[in-house]
Every structure is written in structure tokens, then in C-alpha cells.
Amino acid sequence: MTTRSSGRHKVLIIDDEPQIRRLIHAALTRADHATVEAANAREALDKLREERPDICLLDLGLPDRDGLELVPLIKRDSDASLIVISARDATEQKVAALDLGADDYLTKPFDTDEMLARVRVALRNRMTKDGGVSMVRAGDVAIDLMARIVTRGGQEVHLTPKEYGVLAQLAKYPGRVITHQQIMAQVWPNEHAHHVEYLRVLVRTLRQKLEDDPQRPRIIANELGIGYRLKEADGA
């Protein structure tokens, strides 16, 4: 029996209707996504900063602020993909949301399968923008950034959320050097003091799980004093 790696895509659900949040939460959970919920604009902006979601699902009819006002704020303060889910079906509303920076627009009532399909598309777009990729192979290790699954020699490898977070940062840009600070800012976003030693410990455990010889790593390369690089093939 294989075990899915612990890191999951995080989705922020912003809707003032509890039954809609429950519906979306249930569908996303079945698809193995993690969810965070907000019932108004203030909560949404707080959760955006605290939780750093991959995707935001935004209802426009919020009690304390028009959802359209949140669109540029979300895009300014995060790199999350933004899908508007709203009962407003007028073309001018859709155009306004998209022009303000929304990545997609889904009209209520909606089918949860269609919603999940839109989420998958948004995640694929996140992986490919700025040169990122969704599937990476390094030796006999395969990293599926969409499904957050890591295999070695065809067997799934269990990683803790932090271990996966470090590996994912390297896998998004294989062959490039990712600095210590860049990795730590993503994996420990709420830590005021980032300690490189924490990162070194995680890299050592990753090498134990992924390398044939952790003392002579051929997958996760060290760039002395700078950071790490994922080598896509031997000798890369």
C-alpha cells in the first residue's frame, strides 16, 4: 500500500454562505486538497497572509466588502491563482473580474466536477508560468508537482510536509540554483528568523530517502554558501 506525500495544494474558500463553503470543502477534500475558509473580506485577507494558499475561490457577494475590490488585493499580496465563483452572471461582471486580475470565473450554481477541473487547470498554469514545470525526473526519482507525489524507482516515497516543501521548491526550477533564503521564505513563511541549519537537516533527510549514496548526492546538489539545485540527470 502506497502512502501519499503529506504536502497538498491549499485552497482558500471565500464565501459568506456556510452551505456553499461546506460543498466546496467536501469536493476539494475528496480531491486531496487542503482547505482554508473565510466568511468575509477581512477574514480572507488575514488568511491570505497567514496561510499562503495556492488557489483562492472568491465569491463576489461578501457582507463587508464587494468581492471585486478583493481581486486586485489578492493578486497584489500573493501569487495564488484566483477563481471567482459568483451568482453574478452578467457579462460585464465577468469582464470586470478578469480585467482586475482574476484567472477564471465560474457562475453559481455550479457543478463541483467542473469546479475541480477549473482548479486543476489553474494549478497547471501555476506550475508552468515563469518556466516552472509540473513533472520532474531526477535519476530514478519522479516528482509530480500537480499531485504532490514523489516516487523512487516506481515506489511512492513518504515525505513530511516540510520535506516535500523543500523538494518542491527545487523541482519547480530544475537545474537552477535556489538560494537558502528563497527556500526558507516558502517553507517557513511565518518564521521571523530563518535558520539555515533547519534547512540543512531537511536536505539530509531528503537525501537519505532519495539518493543511492547520501554522502555523494547526485540528485540534490549543494551550491556552497548559496543554496541547492535539483539535478535532472546524472552529470547535469
C-alpha positions as a Python dict, from the first residue, in 0.01 Angstrom:
ca = {
    (1, 'M'): (0, 0, 0),
    (2, 'T'): (145, 334, -103),
    (3, 'T'): (131, 650, 105),
    (4, 'R'): (67, 988, -48),
    (5, 'S'): (320, 1254, 45),
    (6, 'S'): (181, 1484, 311),
    (7, 'G'): (203, 1818, 127),
    (8, 'R'): (-119, 1916, -52),
    (9, 'H'): (-233, 2212, -254),
    (10, 'K'): (-405, 2463, -29),
    (11, 'V'): (-726, 2634, -139),
    (12, 'L'): (-875, 2939, 32),
    (13, 'I'): (-1257, 2936, 10),
    (14, 'I'): (-1402, 3288, 44),
    (15, 'D'): (-1781, 3279, 70),
    (16, 'D'): (-2028, 3409, 326),
    (17, 'E'): (-2269, 3114, 284),
    (18, 'P'): (-2176, 2822, 514),
    (19, 'Q'): (-2352, 2566, 294),
    (20, 'I'): (-2152, 2675, -11),
    (21, 'R'): (-1828, 2657, 187),
    (22, 'R'): (-1922, 2306, 304),
    (23, 'L'): (-2000, 2195, -52),
    (24, 'I'): (-1672, 2330, -188),
    (25, 'H'): (-1474, 2196, 110),
    (26, 'A'): (-1617, 1845, 62),
    (27, 'A'): (-1535, 1841, -310),
    (28, 'L'): (-1182, 1971, -259),
    (29, 'T'): (-1114, 1730, 26),
    (30, 'R'): (-1222, 1435, -191),
    (31, 'A'): (-971, 1556, -449),
    (32, 'D'): (-700, 1560, -175),
    (33, 'H'): (-667, 1936, -146),
    (34, 'A'): (-627, 2117, 185),
    (35, 'T'): (-878, 2396, 251),
    (36, 'V'): (-895, 2718, 449),
    (37, 'E'): (-1220, 2914, 484),
    (38, 'A'): (-1315, 3280, 518),
    (39, 'A'): (-1668, 3421, 553),
    (40, 'N'): (-1588, 3783, 472),
    (41, 'A'): (-1328, 4009, 315),
    (42, 'R'): (-1143, 4084, 637),
    (43, 'E'): (-1100, 3716, 719),
    (44, 'A'): (-998, 3648, 360),
    (45, 'L'): (-711, 3897, 365),
    (46, 'D'): (-594, 3769, 703),
    (47, 'K'): (-599, 3406, 584),
    (48, 'L'): (-426, 3503, 260),
    (49, 'R'): (-127, 3636, 457),
    (50, 'E'): (-125, 3360, 719),
    (51, 'E'): (-191, 3052, 504),
    (52, 'R'): (-32, 3140, 166),
    (53, 'P'): (-283, 2938, -42),
    (54, 'D'): (-215, 2806, -390),
    (55, 'I'): (-568, 2886, -509),
    (56, 'C'): (-836, 3131, -395),
    (57, 'L'): (-1203, 3068, -472),
    (58, 'L'): (-1379, 3404, -433),
    (59, 'D'): (-1748, 3486, -404),
    (60, 'L'): (-1822, 3845, -501),
    (61, 'G'): (-2120, 3895, -270),
    (62, 'L'): (-1940, 3936, 62),
    (63, 'P'): (-2106, 4111, 358),
    (64, 'D'): (-1834, 4363, 441),
    (65, 'R'): (-1687, 4446, 100),
    (66, 'D'): (-1759, 4388, -267),
    (67, 'G'): (-1560, 4088, -386),
    (68, 'L'): (-1444, 4276, -694),
    (69, 'E'): (-1243, 4503, -463),
    (70, 'L'): (-1058, 4198, -331),
    (71, 'V'): (-941, 4075, -672),
    (72, 'P'): (-651, 4324, -716),
    (73, 'L'): (-562, 4299, -346),
    (74, 'I'): (-531, 3920, -365),
    (75, 'K'): (-323, 3938, -682),
    (76, 'R'): (-103, 4210, -530),
    (77, 'D'): (-39, 4035, -199),
    (78, 'S'): (4, 3675, -314),
    (79, 'D'): (90, 3456, -609),
    (80, 'A'): (-225, 3247, -562),
    (81, 'S'): (-437, 3170, -866),
    (82, 'L'): (-780, 3332, -830),
    (83, 'I'): (-1107, 3178, -946),
    (84, 'V'): (-1423, 3383, -895),
    (85, 'I'): (-1731, 3175, -808),
    (86, 'S'): (-2034, 3402, -810),
    (87, 'A'): (-2407, 3420, -881),
    (88, 'R'): (-2338, 3737, -1082),
    (89, 'D'): (-2377, 3609, -1437),
    (90, 'A'): (-2376, 3938, -1631),
    (91, 'T'): (-2103, 3961, -1890),
    (92, 'E'): (-1982, 4297, -1759),
    (93, 'Q'): (-1925, 4145, -1413),
    (94, 'K'): (-1719, 3862, -1558),
    (95, 'V'): (-1517, 4100, -1772),
    (96, 'A'): (-1459, 4330, -1474),
    (97, 'A'): (-1330, 4045, -1256),
    (98, 'L'): (-1100, 3914, -1529),
    (99, 'D'): (-971, 4261, -1613),
    (100, 'L'): (-889, 4317, -1245),
    (101, 'G'): (-672, 4004, -1245),
    (102, 'A'): (-894, 3701, -1180),
    (103, 'D'): (-767, 3389, -1357),
    (104, 'D'): (-1110, 3231, -1413),
    (105, 'Y'): (-1481, 3288, -1347),
    (106, 'L'): (-1739, 3022, -1258),
    (107, 'T'): (-2108, 3107, -1227),
    (108, 'K'): (-2332, 2977, -948),
    (109, 'P'): (-2499, 2733, -935),
    (110, 'F'): (-2203, 2522, -1044),
    (111, 'D'): (-2112, 2157, -1083),
    (112, 'T'): (-1837, 2052, -841),
    (113, 'D'): (-1670, 1840, -1111),
    (114, 'E'): (-1640, 2149, -1329),
    (115, 'M'): (-1504, 2345, -1034),
    (116, 'L'): (-1239, 2079, -972),
    (117, 'A'): (-1147, 2085, -1341),
    (118, 'R'): (-1100, 2464, -1322),
    (119, 'V'): (-881, 2416, -1014),
    (120, 'R'): (-666, 2159, -1197),
    (121, 'V'): (-619, 2398, -1489),
    (122, 'A'): (-522, 2680, -1253),
    (123, 'L'): (-267, 2457, -1081),
    (124, 'R'): (-117, 2350, -1414),
    (125, 'N'): (-87, 2715, -1514),
    (126, 'R'): (86, 2794, -1183),
    (127, 'M'): (342, 2522, -1246),
    (128, 'T'): (425, 2631, -1599),
    (129, 'K'): (440, 3009, -1556),
    (130, 'D'): (785, 3165, -1524),
    (131, 'G'): (947, 2849, -1656),
    (132, 'G'): (812, 2614, -1391),
    (133, 'V'): (719, 2254, -1471),
    (134, 'S'): (461, 2008, -1337),
    (135, 'M'): (656, 1678, -1364),
    (136, 'V'): (1027, 1644, -1295),
    (137, 'R'): (1254, 1340, -1314),
    (138, 'A'): (1594, 1322, -1147),
    (139, 'G'): (1762, 984, -1180),
    (140, 'D'): (1504, 728, -1067),
    (141, 'V'): (1311, 991, -870),
    (142, 'A'): (991, 1136, -1019),
    (143, 'I'): (825, 1443, -867),
    (144, 'D'): (465, 1512, -968),
    (145, 'L'): (407, 1872, -858),
    (146, 'M'): (40, 1861, -957),
    (147, 'A'): (-47, 1556, -748),
    (148, 'R'): (228, 1619, -490),
    (149, 'I'): (351, 1264, -523),
    (150, 'V'): (716, 1160, -517),
    (151, 'T'): (831, 818, -634),
    (152, 'R'): (1168, 647, -641),
    (153, 'G'): (1213, 352, -870),
    (154, 'G'): (837, 345, -919),
    (155, 'Q'): (762, 324, -546),
    (156, 'E'): (595, 615, -371),
    (157, 'V'): (807, 787, -109),
    (158, 'H'): (653, 932, 208),
    (159, 'L'): (769, 1286, 280),
    (160, 'T'): (672, 1518, 561),
    (161, 'P'): (512, 1849, 457),
    (162, 'K'): (838, 2037, 518),
    (163, 'E'): (1046, 1781, 328),
    (164, 'Y'): (808, 1800, 35),
    (165, 'G'): (809, 2179, 52),
    (166, 'V'): (1186, 2195, 16),
    (167, 'L'): (1192, 1940, -267),
    (168, 'A'): (908, 2117, -449),
    (169, 'Q'): (1093, 2449, -443),
    (170, 'L'): (1389, 2283, -615),
    (171, 'A'): (1173, 2081, -855),
    (172, 'K'): (982, 2382, -982),
    (173, 'Y'): (1301, 2506, -1147),
    (174, 'P'): (1524, 2204, -1208),
    (175, 'G'): (1884, 2282, -1284),
    (176, 'R'): (1864, 2628, -1128),
    (177, 'V'): (2026, 2725, -801),
    (178, 'I'): (1761, 2815, -542),
    (179, 'T'): (1906, 3014, -254),
    (180, 'H'): (1869, 2922, 112),
    (181, 'Q'): (1660, 3233, 174),
    (182, 'Q'): (1427, 3165, -120),
    (183, 'I'): (1358, 2813, 3),
    (184, 'M'): (1311, 2913, 366),
    (185, 'A'): (1076, 3200, 279),
    (186, 'Q'): (845, 2949, 109),
    (187, 'V'): (874, 2658, 351),
    (188, 'W'): (878, 2863, 674),
    (189, 'P'): (674, 3169, 566),
    (190, 'N'): (567, 3274, 916),
    (191, 'E'): (908, 3244, 1081),
    (192, 'H'): (1068, 3578, 1158),
    (193, 'A'): (1413, 3421, 1192),
    (194, 'H'): (1514, 3175, 925),
    (195, 'H'): (1789, 2934, 1033),
    (196, 'V'): (1985, 2767, 756),
    (197, 'E'): (2058, 2472, 986),
    (198, 'Y'): (1689, 2372, 979),
    (199, 'L'): (1713, 2358, 601),
    (200, 'R'): (2034, 2156, 609),
    (201, 'V'): (1871, 1897, 837),
    (202, 'L'): (1577, 1860, 599),
    (203, 'V'): (1805, 1825, 299),
    (204, 'R'): (1998, 1550, 478),
    (205, 'T'): (1675, 1356, 544),
    (206, 'L'): (1566, 1407, 183),
    (207, 'R'): (1895, 1265, 61),
    (208, 'Q'): (1850, 962, 288),
    (209, 'K'): (1517, 896, 121),
    (210, 'L'): (1605, 979, -240),
    (211, 'E'): (1977, 925, -301),
    (212, 'D'): (2158, 595, -364),
    (213, 'D'): (2451, 731, -164),
    (214, 'P'): (2350, 1028, 54),
    (215, 'Q'): (2719, 1105, 116),
    (216, 'R'): (2771, 1152, -260),
    (217, 'P'): (2444, 1315, -369),
    (218, 'R'): (2362, 1304, -739),
    (219, 'I'): (2009, 1450, -721),
    (220, 'I'): (2015, 1737, -470),
    (221, 'A'): (2335, 1929, -531),
    (222, 'N'): (2483, 2173, -280),
    (223, 'E'): (2598, 2513, -402),
    (224, 'L'): (2832, 2605, -119),
    (225, 'G'): (2716, 2907, 77),
    (226, 'I'): (2436, 2981, -170),
    (227, 'G'): (2169, 2713, -184),
    (228, 'Y'): (2071, 2390, -360),
    (229, 'R'): (1999, 2268, -710),
    (230, 'L'): (1797, 1972, -834),
    (231, 'K'): (1992, 1782, -1099),
    (232, 'E'): (1755, 1641, -1362),
    (233, 'A'): (2002, 1381, -1488),
    (234, 'D'): (2337, 1238, -1388),
    (235, 'G'): (2608, 1491, -1458),
    (236, 'A'): (2364, 1781, -1508),
}
